[in-house]
Amino acid sequence: MPLVVQGVADDVGDGHVVAPREPLERRLHARGRLAQALPSGIFAELREHVAHQRLERRPRVRAGHGRQWLGVLLVEAVQAGGLHFIASHACWASGAGLSSAHVKLKLLAFLSTAGGSALSALWTFPSILAAAFLVAWGAEAAQFLISQGLALAILAWLQTLPEFAVEAVIAWDAGRDPERAHLAIANLTGAIRLLLGLGWPMIYFVFAAAGRKKAVGAQHAAPLLPAIRLEPEHAVEVVGLVPPLLYFAVILLRESFGWIDAVVLLALYAGYLWALFRAPPHNADKLSEAPAVSRWAYRQRGWRRQAAVGGLFAAGGGLLYATAHPFLESMLALAGLVGVSQFVLVQWVAPFLSEFPEKVSAFYWARRVTHAPMALMNLVSSNINQWTVLAAMIPLVYGYSSLQHHGVWRDFRFDDAQRLELLLTLLQSGLAVLLLANMEFDWLDATILFVLWLVQFLRPTLREEIAVAYGIWMAILLIGFVVRGHALLAPKYFWETVRKQKRSAGIA
């Protein structure tokens, strides 16, 4: 929302800190101030938030004290909605006062630009939760009308709407200012690595904890660390990750990303959807395992059934669309308030928040233990969405923005840092595919993904070493597959599914 700064007043004495010329309802006494100090070196931070404001620092020495007194600054910020924020800053330039003032001045900047958007978390957070449950219930009902994979693909589309919005804005800005191009790749790679390195392991840990809790008091002791065993139909999602990864390796070798690449990625995603579309729905015998809302939607008669299921998707998707932007804005503002850097905001904080709806539904299914495979496939479907449609959006938006601002369509080109980010993300995704190649996900798989992600998160300088670790672990898995001599279940089940679909089409 645009900000207009109406006035900046300097110190006018000990009694008042507001010049008489300022049209304010009341004057603020220096000892009863809202915010305190104006420490050295944070004008640049405030300028980033208040772009249209001229800021000055005017130190002077008060008689009898011999210490620096920071000039008092008054800011009256008028939001488009008519909201006024007024604060005065004055205190001794010493110790804790400066530290406290640093936070308070950033708070002022946040309030001035975001219009108090932190308060919007009070309604956007529960709204996001409600939307996540609505679309999850819709997907559980839809799997009895269409294939579970297609239902999860629809769910992934709705859940990743915030990611598309964030990526589109970043890619557009990058087309206008090529110096910001690294942020577009940072958001894409951060979103993918976060979903794989944190989302997948958390699914397993929630599943294992819930399974142990349910096993208490049972006659037969459950395994301490059971594995999530996928259904044969899930091979379509597992194998569906492979083509975009292979094609992205080609893109990485070329060091450029153009509109033709976007078309190829979109075609790969269309082929994936076609395979899901041809798969059969679940038998209604499993309806009793669904939650009450999903059962109610499916048990409607005639056209009301499709309307009820579609209504759950539409209501959840509409709520996501309405609340995603204010939710993301408020959370990012709070993250910026505590000093998170721009790159970390774009690579980790923004993707975490934009992926929040899918994590809610996935953890909800993981807690039910029997639905843990569906939870994991929810995130796998989102990964396929990210590697195809989300990635394809970057060169299209970037090129069009460049055409609008500079008169020429440009391909997106990678520098050394971006190539490393993409290579690291490709290797992580390749490892994830190999871990699911035998159609199960156990504690060791979850631990490997989580530990390697955590190390790169805590120590970003170790990206090259982590990339090597991913490659070594992939080699170990491949050697193990060859030595054991067993056919990998994911490709086997995938081709069996394809043959069944062909036979069904021939009979029809």
N, C-alpha and C positions, 0 to 999 in steps of 0.2 A: 504494500500500500504506500503511495507516495507521501513523503514527509516535507513539510514546509516549516522552516525555522524562522520565527518572526523577529527575534531579537536576542542580542548577546550584551549583557550589561557587565561593567567592571565594578570593582570595589569602590564604594562611595562613603566609606567610614565604618566605624565599629558598630554603630547602632543599627544600620540597615545595609543590606547587601544588594538592593535593587535600586537602580536609578529611577528617579521620579518620572522620566519620560516613558517608562515601560507600562503598557496598559494592563496592569495586573489587579486582581481583586484584593490582594493583601501583600504586605511586605514580609520578607523572611529575615529573622534575626540570625546573625552568624552563629550564635550559641544554640539556636534551636533549629539548626539546618536539617534538611532531609538527607543530603549526602555530604560527606565531609571534605576530603582532600582532593587536590588535583595533582597527583604525583608526576614527577618527571618521566617523560618517555611514553605516555599513553595517549598523547594527542592523535598519533597516527591510528591507533585502534579506534578511537572515537570517530575519526574522519571516515573510516571504512563503513561505520554504521550510519553516520550523518553526513552524507556526501555533499550536501549543498551548504554546509556551514563553514564560516571562517572562524578558526580557533586560534587563540593566542595565549601565551603564558607570560604573565607580567609579575615577576618576583620583586619584592621590595623588603627592606629591613625595617622592622618596627623599633622605635626608640626605646632604649632600656632593656631590650631583650637580646640583641645581637644574633638572633636566629632568623632564618629565612621564613617569610610569610608568603604563602602562595596567593596570587591574585584570585579574587572571588569571581566565579563565572556563573552567570545565570542563563539557562536555556529554557525558552518557551517553545515547545514543539507542538504543532497542531496537526493531528492526524486528520485524514480525509473525513473520518467519521465525527469530527468535532471534539475529540478528546484532547485535553490539555495536560501537559506534564511540565512541572516547574521545579527546579532544584537549584540550590545554591551550594557552592563548594568553597570552604575555607578552613584551614587548620594549620597547625605547625607541621613543617616538613620533617617529620621524624618517625622512625620505626613503625610500630603497629598501626599508627594512624594512616600511613601511606598504604599499607597492605589492605586495610579495611576499605580505604577510599578507592583503591584500584577496583575492587569488586563492585563497590557502589556506583562508580562512574560507568563501569560496563553495564551495570543494571540499568542506569539511566539511558544509555545508548540503546539497550535492548528494548526498553519500554517505549522509547521515542520512535524506533523504527518498526517494531512488531506490533505496536498498539496493544501492549499487554497480552500478547498471544500466549504467554505461559499459562494464563488463566484458562485459555481454551482447552488445555489438557484435561480440565475437570469434566468436560462433556465429550471431547473427541476420543479420549481413551476408552470409556465404556461404549461409545458408539462403534469404534473399531472392533471391540470384542463382540458386540452384538452382530455386526456385519459378518465377522468371521464364522460365527456359529450358524447364521442363516445360510450362508453359501455351503458350509459343511453339511448341514442337514439336507440341503438341496442335492448335493452330490451323492449322499447316501441313498436318497430316494431315486435319483436318476439312474443309478447303476442297475436298477431292475427294469429300466426302459431302454437304455443304451448300454454299451460296454462300460465297465468301470474305468478303463483307461480314458475313454472319451469324456466321461463325466469329470474325471480329474483334470483333463486338459482344459475343459471349460472353467473349472474351479481355478486352475492356475492362471488363466487369462484374467479372471476377475481379481484374483489376489495380487497379481503383479501390475495392476493399473498404476499404483503409486510409483513403482520402479520406472515405468515407461514415461511418466510425467517428469520425473527427476532427470532421466537420461536425455529426454528431448530438450529440456531447458539447457542442460550443460552442452549438448552437441550444437545447439543453436548459438550459444555464446562463443563456442570454439570456432565456428565458422566466421563469426564477426571478428574475433580476436584469436588468431592461431596460437598465441602464447598460452591460451587456456586449454589447448587440445589435450594435454596430459590428463586433465580432470575427467574427460569423457571416458578414457580407457580406465582410469582409476575407479570410476563408479561401476563400470561393467565388471572388471576383474574382482573388485571388492565384493560386489553382490554375489558373484558365482562362488568365490572362495569362502565367503561367510556361510552360504547355504550348505556347502559341502563340508567345510571344516568345523562348523559349529552346529548347523542344523541337523545333519545326518547323525553325528554322535549323540546329540541331545535326544533324538528320537529313540536311539537304542537305550540310553541311560534311563529315560522315563519308562520305557517298556520293561526293562529289567527290574526297576524299583517297584513298579505296579505289579509285576508278576510275582515278586517275592512277597509283597503284601497280601496278594490273593492266596498265595500258597500256605500262609500261616493257618494252621488248623486243618489243612487238607490231609486226607489219608495217605496220599502218595507224595513224597517229598519231590519238589520241583528242582531242576538243575539250578545251581547257584548262579550261573551266567548263561542263560539260554540264548540261542540265536534266533533272529527274525528270519523265518523261512518264507520265501516269496512263492506265490502261485505261478503255475506255468504261463498264465495270461500276462504276467508282469514282464515276461521276456521282451515284449514289444517295446516297453519303456527303456529297459536296460540296453538293448541293442540299438534303440533309437538315438541314444547319446553318441554312438560311434561315428556316423557320417558327418555331423557338423564338426566334431573334433578333428577328424581327418582333413576336412576342407579348411578349417581354420589354421591347421599346420601349413597348408599351402599358402594361405594369406600371409602368415607370419614370415615365410621364406621370401615372399615377394616384397615385403616391407611396405605394402600399401593396401588400402581397403577402399574399393570403389563401388559404384552402383551395381555393376555386374555381379560382384560378390554378394551384395544384398539380395539380388534376385535369386541367386543359387541357394542361399540360406533359406529364403522364404519358400522355395520349391522343396527343399528338404523337409521343412516343417509341414508343408502340405501333404507330402508323401507319408509322413508320420501320422498325421490326422486321418488319412485315408485308411491306413492299416488299422487304426483304432476304430474307425467307423464300421469296418467290416467284421469286427469281433462281436460275438453274441453278448447279450446282457446276462446278468446273474439270474439264477433261478429264484423265484419268489419265496421258496422254502426258507431262505435265509433272512426273510423280512423281519422275523422276530428278534434278530440281533440288532436291528436298527433302532435309533431313538424314537420316542413317541411322535415327534413332529414329522420325521421322515415317514413313519408308518401311516400317519394321518394323511399325508400328501399322496402316498401311493394308493391308499384304499379308496380314494375318491372315484366316482363312477364316470366312465366316458371321457369327454373332453375336459372335465373338471380335474382329472388326474394330471394331465399335461399342464393345465393352467396352474395347479397348486405347486407342482415341482418348478415350473418356470417362474412362478411368483416368488418362491424362496430365493432362486438365483437373482431375480430382478431386484427384490427388496434388499438383499445383501449387497449386490453390486451397486445399486443406487446409493445405499448408505456409505459404502466404501468410497464411491466417487465424491460424495458430498463432504466427507470428513477427512479423507486422506491428506489433502493439502494443508488444512489448518492443523491437523495432528502432526504432520511432518514439520511444518513451520515452527510450531511451538517447541517440539523436542530439539530441533536443530538450534533454535535460539537459546535454549537452556544449555545445550552442549557448548555453544560459543561463549556463553556467559562464564563458564568455568575454565575457559582458556584452551579448548580443543582447537588444534590447528586446522586450516582450511583443507589440507590434503587428507587428514584423518577424518574430518567431517564427511568429505566426499567419498572416500574409499570404504569407511567402516560404519560411521554413524548413520549416514543417509541410507545405505543399503539395509542395515539392520532394522531401521524404522520402516522402510518401505516393504520389507519382507515380513513385517510383524503379523499381518493377517494370516499368511500361510503357516507361520510357526504356531499360531493359536490353534488352527484346525488340526495340524499334524500332531501336536502334543495332546490334543483332545482325543484323537484316535489312538495314539500310543498308550495312553493311560488305560484304554479298554483292552489292552494286551492282544486280543484276537484280531483287532483292526490295525495292529502295528505295521503289517505289510502295506496296507492302504496309506498309512501315514508316510512311510518311506517313499512310496510311489508318488505321493503328492509333491514331495520335494524333488524327486527325479523329473517329474513332468515340468516343474518350474525351471529346473536346470536346462532341459531341452528348449523351453521357451526362451531362456536367457541367451543360449548359444546361437539361436536362430533369429527369432523375431526381434528381440531386444538388441542384439548385436547388429542386425541388418538396418536398424533405425539410425545408427550412428552415421554411416556414410551418406545416407539419404538426407537426413536433417542437416548434417555438416555441409554437404555439397550445395543444398538449396540456400542455406544461410550465407555461404560464400558467394553464391550467385546474386543474392539480394544486396549484400553489403559491398561486394568488390567487383561485381559484374562478370565473374567467371566461376564456373563449376569446378571445384577442386576435389580430388580424391583425398581421403584421410591417410596421412603417412605417419609411420611409427618412427620415433627416435629410439636410442639405445635403451632408455629407461622403460619405455612402453613395450619394447620387444621383450625385455626381461619379465615385466608384469604378465604379459600374455603367455610367455613360455611357462612361467611358474603356474599359471592358472590352467593351462592345457595339461601339464604333467599331473597336477592334482586331480583334474577331471578324469584323465586316463587311468590313474591309479584307482579312482573310485569305481570306474567301469570294471576293472579287473577284479576288484574286491567283490563285486556283485556277479561275477561271471558264473559262479556256481549257485546262484539264486539263494544266497543266504548272507546275513550280515551279523557278525558276532562281536564279542567284546574287544577282540584284538583289532578287528577292522575299525571299529569306532575309536579305539584309543589311538591308533596310528594317525587317522585323519585329524583327530582333535589335537594331539601333541604337536604334529608338524604345523598345523594352522596356528596354534598358540605361540609357538616359537617365533614364527614370522610376524605375528601381531605384536609381540613384546619386543622383538629385536628386528626391526625392518632392515637393518644393514646385513642380515644373514639371508637375504632372498636367494642369492646364488647358491649358497650351501643347502638351503631347503629344496631348491630345484634339483640339485644333485641327489639329495636324499629321496625325493619322489622317484627320480629315474632309477636309482638303485633298487628301491622296493618293487617297482614295476618289473625290473629284470629278475628279481628273486621269485616273484609270483609266476612269471612266464616260464622260468626254468622248472619251478615246481609242477606246473601244469604238464610240461613235456615229460618230466621224469615219472610222474604218476601214470601218464598215458591214458587218463580218463577223458572222455569227451566233455567239453564244457557244457553245462546245462542251459545257459542262457541262449547261445546260438541254436542248440538242439531244440529247445522249446519254441524258439522263434520260428524256425522252419516248419515245425509241426503245426503251429498255429496258422501259418500261411497256407499250408496244404489243406488244412481243415476248412479254411475260408474258401479256397478254390473249389473243394468238393461241394460245399454248401451252395456256392454260386452256381455250380453245374447242375445240382439237383433242382434249384429254383428255376 
